[in-house]
Amino acid sequence: MTISAISRTMKLDRRTVRNWLRADAFPERACRPPRASKLAAFKPYLLRRRSEGCHNALVRMREIVDKGYRGGPSILRQRLQEWRRTMPETARGRNIIIPSSRSVCAWLLGLEYRSDVEVESRRQFIDLLCKLNPHVSDSRRLAQQFIAIVRKEVPAQLDSWIRQACESGIWEPRRFAEGLKQDYAAVNAALTSSYSNGMTEGHINRLKMIKRQMYGRASLALLRIRVLHGE
C-alpha cells in the first residue's frame, strides 16, 4: 500500500505514516518525567499545622497562599486526603462536621432538637457563637421576639420591635423591618384580624405547581382535569 492509502485507512497524517515507515523500530512514546508537585515545598508546613490541631483545609489554604502557593484548592484537598489516609489512626484527629447555615439558623430559633444529647451540645454551640459574635446574639433576640409577636398576636409590640430592629445596626433585621413598614397595614391586619387569605394563597401555589409540572406535556383539557379532581 502507498503512504496515502495507509494514511486514509489508518486515518493518520501522511507525515506521521512516513516518519513511522522510516523508523528502524516502533517509535515508543516518551514518558514525561514526573514533575514536582506545587505543594511539595509546603508539605512540612501543612503537616506541622495538622499536628498543631488545624484540620480546616480552607484555613491552611489561606496560610500557604500568603507564603507563595500558586495552585488551586482542589489540589490541596486531594493531597490532604491522601496524607490523611497514610497517617496513623491516632494522628488523624477528629472529623469536625461544620453545620450548614440553615441548620444554625434553626438552632438559633430553638428548632431541630432531636435528643437530650443534641439539645445540650447545640446549646453550647449557640452560646459560644453568640459570645464570639454579638451581632448573632442580637439577631437571635430580635428573631425570637418577632416570632413571639406573631404567634401570640400582639400587635401592640410590633411598632416597638420595628424600631429596635431599625436601630440595631444589623443589616438583615433592619432590612426586614423596613419591609414591614412598607406593608405595615397588611402586617398589622394579619395580627388583628380573624380573616386570612392563607387558603387562597395555598390554592394559587398548588395551581402554579401543577402548571409547571404539565408545561409542554399535555393539553389544557388534561390540565383542567388535574386541577378539578386534584390528581
N, C-alpha and C positions, 0 to 999 in steps of 0.2 A: 504494500500500500504506500501511496505517496504521503508526504508530510501533510498536505492539505486534507487528504482523506482521513488520516489518523486524527487530525485536528477536528474535523467535523464529527467523526464517530465518538471521540472522547470528550468533545465539547471543551477543548482546550485551545489556547492561543497557539498559533503556528510557531512563534519563537520559543515557547515553552517546550513544544514537541521536539523542535530542532536541538535545543540545548540538551534534552534528555538523551536523544539519539547520539549525540556527540560525546556524551559522558562515558567513561570507562566502566562505571558501575552505577547502580541505582542511587540517585542523589538523595541521601538521607537528610531530613530536616535538622538543621542545627538547633539544639536546645538552648533556650535562653538561660543565661546564668542567673541563679536566684538573686533577687535584689533585696537589699536590706530594708526592713520594714521602717515606716516613718515613726513607729512607736519604739523602735529598738533603743534609741537614746534615752527614752523616758521610762523604760521598764523598771529600773531600780527605784525611781521616784514613786511610780504608781504602786509597786509592791510595798514600799515603805508606808505610803499613805493608807493602804489597806490594813497593814499591821497596826496602824495607829487607830483604826476603827472607822475610817471613812469608806463606806460602801456605796456611796452615791456616785454613779458614773457621770452625771451632769456636773457635779462639783469638781470632780477630777478633770473633766474635760476643760472647764474654765481655767483650772490651775495650769495645765500643761500648755494651753493656748497662750497664757501670759509668759510662759517660758520659751515660746518659739514654735510650738507644734502647729503644723500647717495642714494636717489631714482632716478627714471628716469624722463625725461622731459615730457612724456605723462601724468604722474600722476599730475604734476604741471599744465599743460594746462587744463586738465579736471577739476581740483579743482578751478582754476581761473575762468573758465566759470561758474561753479556752484555759486561761490561767487558773480560773476558779476550779475547773474540773481536775486539774493536775495538782491542786493543793490538798494537803491532808484535811480530813473532815474537821479536825479541831481548829484549823486555821481559817476555815471559810467564814466563820462568823454567822450571825443570824440573818435570815432573809427578811428585810423590812418592807412591808407592803404599804405603799403610800395610798391613803384613801382618796377617792375622787372628790372633786369639788361638790358634786351633787350629794354625796353621802355626808360630807362635812356639814353642808347646809341643813340636811335633815337632822343631824345630831345637834346642831345649834338650836334647832326648834324643838328638840326633845322627841324626835321620831326615830324609827328603825332600831329600837332596842329589843333584842330577841331573848336575852337571858340575863340573869343577875350578874354573871361574869362580864358580859359585854356592857352592861349598864355602868359598872364601876370603871372598866378600862376606858370607855368612851367619855365618861365624866371627867376622868383625869386628863384625857386628851384635850377636851374642850376647855377645862380650867387652865391648862398650860398655854393653849392657843390664845385665850383671852388675856392671859398675863403677858405674853410676848407681844401682842398687838392690841392696844387699847381700842382701835377702831373696830376690831372684830367684836369686842365686848359691848361697845356702844351700839353697833348694828344689831347684835343679838337682842339687846334690851328693847330697842325700838321695834324689831320684828315681833317679839313676843307680846309687846304692848298692843300692837295693831291687831294681832290675832285675837287677843282677849276682847278688844273693842268690837270686832266683827262677830265673834261667837256669842258674846253676851248682849250684843246690840245696844251699845251705849253711845248714842250719837253725841252726847254732851262732851265726851272726851276726845272727839275727833279733831276739833279745832286746836286743842292743846297739843295733840300728837303731831299734827301737821307743822305747828310752829316749832316744836322740838326737833323734828326731822330736818326742817329747813335751816335751823341754827346749829345742827350737829357738826357741820363742816365735812361730812362724809358724802361723797358724790352720789352713791347709789340710793340711800334713803332720801336725800334731798331731791333727786330726780323723780322718785316715786311720789313724794309729797307734792311736787309741782304738778304732776299729772292728776293727782286727786283734786287739787284746787281748780284745775281747768274743767273738771267734770264733777264739781262739788255737789251740784243739785242731785245728780243721779246717785252718787255715793251716799249722800245723806238720806235719800229716799229708800235706798236698799236697807238702811239701818232702822228706819222708822216705819216703813210701810209693810203691811202683811202680804202685799201682792208682789209677784215676781215673774219675770219673763224667762226664768230658767228652763221651763219646759219647751217654750218656743225656740230658744237657742239650742236646746238638745235636738229638736227635730231638724233644725237647719243644719246642724253638724252632721246628723245622720244622712240627710239628703246629699250633702256635699261628698260624704264618704262613698255613697252608692254611685254618685255621678262619676267620681274618679275611678272607681273600680270598673265601671261599664264603659268608660270612654273609648270609643273606637272599636268596641267589641260586639255591640248589639244595637238593635233599633230602639226607637222611642217606645214602642209597644212593650218590649221586654222590660225596659227601664220602669215603665208605669206599673207593670205587674209587681216588680220587686219593691217599689215604693209603697204600693197599696197593701200588699199582702205580707210585707216585712220579711221577705225571703233573702 
